[in-house]
Amino acid sequence: MTQSVKVLSAGSMRHAFPAIIGAFGQMTGIGISLSLGPAGLLRERIEAGEAFHLFASANMAHPRRLASLGITEEPVCFARNRLCVIARADLGLTTENFLDILSDPQVKIGTSTPGDDPSGDYAFEVFDLVEAQHPGMGVALKTRARQLVGGRNSPPTPPGKGGGYLITDGEADLFLSYYSNARLLETDPAFRVVEIPAEFSPGVEYGLGLCKGAPDDARELRDFLLSDQGQEILKGAGFSRVG
């Protein structure tokens, strides 16, 4: 038995992993060492030689790249998420007026950082889907989008700040976010959590990459995440089950 399973995980799993660690540890007695961060930057750390047993990415592309390099086994999708919008309540954003509000040049659009963080990639995929139906509009949205978090040079979240601080601090009027994070603001009257129209909503799949030669304890954790119990924990944290 290893001393603990070393997990490098997408930061958006931070609300799910405490329950996962607790349930898995109670069932197996195996500990988990967890490091959270933007999945693109975690992938770079792995490519640079950082030791790990399991990589939990907010997309499938990063673990597939590691598999192509022979660093991990072929990845599996272990959860789904979706992108939505956190907006100032007084902005009046709805799913129906999504394009009208976003295309207003006075509205400050916030996203995570493409390349470094899959959330930013998914946000820019929204803009690409808009561009396909409304030429010029998606390009304008990309140009105006403020890449505020998730990048290698992004400032850390200030201590004591809640999930909507970029909006309350005036950095953005709305922010494209994973639902698993945004749901925590649904009862806050300062914000409105709005679904993106289906035709502009990208598929969001999370992938697990197990390092080559991983110990049995790491395989047990992977299997636990795919089990009914693991999937129910993920569902409770705002993700969608797979399988």
N, C-alpha and C positions, 0 to 999 in steps of 0.2 A: 504493500500500500504506500502511495506517495504521501508526503507530509501534507500537501494541499494541492488542489488542482489550480494551476495558474491560468486565469481567464483574462483576456483582453477584450473589452466589450464596448460597443457603441454607447455613447453617453445617454442616449434615449432609453436605454434599458435600466437606468438608475432607479426607477421606481418599482421595477419588477424584481431585481436581483436580491434585495433583502429577504423577500418571501421565498425565493428560490433557494437561497443559501440556507435559510432556516429549515425548510422542508427536506431538502436533499441531505443536509447534515443530520437531521433527526432520523432519517430513514437509513442512512449508510454509515454515519460517523465520519464521513469524509469532509474535510474543510475546503473552502474555496478562497483563493487569493485573487482579488478583483481589482483591475485597473480600468478606469473608464476614460473615454476620449472620443474625438471625431474618428470615425472608422477609417477614413483615408489616411490620417496621420498614424493611426495604429498599424495599418498595413505597412506603411513606410518603416516603422520601428521593427516590425517583424522581418521585413526584407533586409534591414540593416543588421539583423542577427539577434534581436532580443528574444530571450527564452520565453516560451509560452506553451500551454497545452491545448487551449481551445480559444478560437477567435470568433466572437459574435459580432457580425457586421450588420449595419442597417441597409445593406444592399447585397446582392449576390455577386456583383462584379469584383469586389475586392477579394473575397475568398476564392473565387474562380481564378483570379490572377495568381494567387499564392499556390493554388493547385497546379497551374500551368508551369510554375517554377519548380515544382517538386517539393515545396515546403509543407503543404498540407495534403490530406486526402481530398477527394472530391467533396465539395460542400453540399449541405442539405438546407432546404428552406425550413426554418423552425417557427416562424411567426410572420404575420402580415400586419401592416399598419396602414394608415391613410394620411394624406396631407389635408389640412384644413386651414382656416384663417382665424387668427386672434385679432380682433379689431377694437378700437375705442368704441364704447357703447354708443356715444353720440355721433359716430360717423354714419350710422344708419345702414351699414353693410348687410346685405342679404344674399342668398344664393342667386336670387333673380336679378339683382342689380350688380352682380359681381364685376362684370366687364365695365360697366359705366363708372363705378367707383374707382376701380384700379386704373382706368385710363385717364382719370383726372390728374393732370400734371402737378396739382397742388398736394396730392395725397402721397405721403411718404411710405414707401413699401420696404419692409425689412425681410431679409432672408438670412439663412446661414450661408457658409462659403462653399461654392461649388468646387469640386476637386478634393478639397480637404475633408468635407463633411457631406455624406449622401443627402442629408436634408436640403442642402443647397442645390445639389444636382436635381433632386426631385422638384424643387421650386422652379428651377430653370426649365425643367421638362414641362411644367405647367405653361410657362411662357411660350415654349415651342409649340405646344398644342393650340394655344391661342393664335400664334402666328400662322399656323396651317389653315385656320379658318378666317382669320382677319389679317391679311398681309400688312406688315408694318407695325401692327399693334404689339405683337409679342416682342419684336426687337426693341420697341420703345420701353416696354416694361423691364426688359433686361438692363437697358441703359440706366433706367431710374432706380432699379433695385439697390438697396443699401445692404451690403454683405457685412452684417454686424457681429456675427458670432461664428464659432466653429472653425475658424481659420488659424493657421500657425502663428499669425500675428495679432489675433483678436484679443482684446483685453479680457481678463477673467470676470466672471459675474461678481459684482460688488457684494461684500458680506451683508447678509440680512435682506437682500433684494429678492422679491418673489418672481415667479415665472413671467410676469408681464411687465417687468421693469423697463424694458426698452420702449414700451408704449407710454407708460406713466412718466418716464423721464423725457419724453418728446423726441426720442431718436427715430421712432416710426409711428405711423398712424395705424398700421396693420402689419402683421407678421405671418408669413407662411410657416406653419408648424405641424409637426406630427400630432395626430389626435391624442395619442397616449400621453403627451405633455399638455396639450391644450385643454383636455377634459377637466384638469384640476382648476381651471379658471371659469368653468361654466356657471358656477353659482356666485361669482363675483360681479356685482352690478356695474363695475367700471369697464367690463369687457363684454364682448359678444363673440362667441365661437360659432363660426359659419362654415358650412360645408361648401366645398368647391363644386361647381357644376360638373356633372358626371363626364361630359365630353372633354373637360380639361383636367381631369383627375388622373394622375399617373398611378400605376400599380406599384405598391411598396412592399417588397419582400425582404425579409431578414435572413441571412445565411450563417451557418455554422461551419467553421473550418477546423478540423482536428489535425494537429501537427502529425507529421509522419513519425511512426514509432511511438505514438502516444501511450501512456500507461492505461491500464484497465480502469482506474479511477476516473480518468478524463472521459473514457468511453461511456462509463456509467452516467456521468453528468450529461453528456450529449443525449443519451437514451432517455434520461429523466425529462429533459426539456421537450422531447418529442412525445412523451407519455401523456395519458389523459390528465394525470395530476399536474404535470408541468404545463400543459396547455391551458388548464383551468386557471393556474396562477397567472399566466400571461394574459389570458382573457380578462381577469380581474384588474390587470394593470393597463387596460385599454387597447390591447392588441387583439387581433383576430386569430382564431385557431387555424392550423393547417391540417390537411388530411381529413 
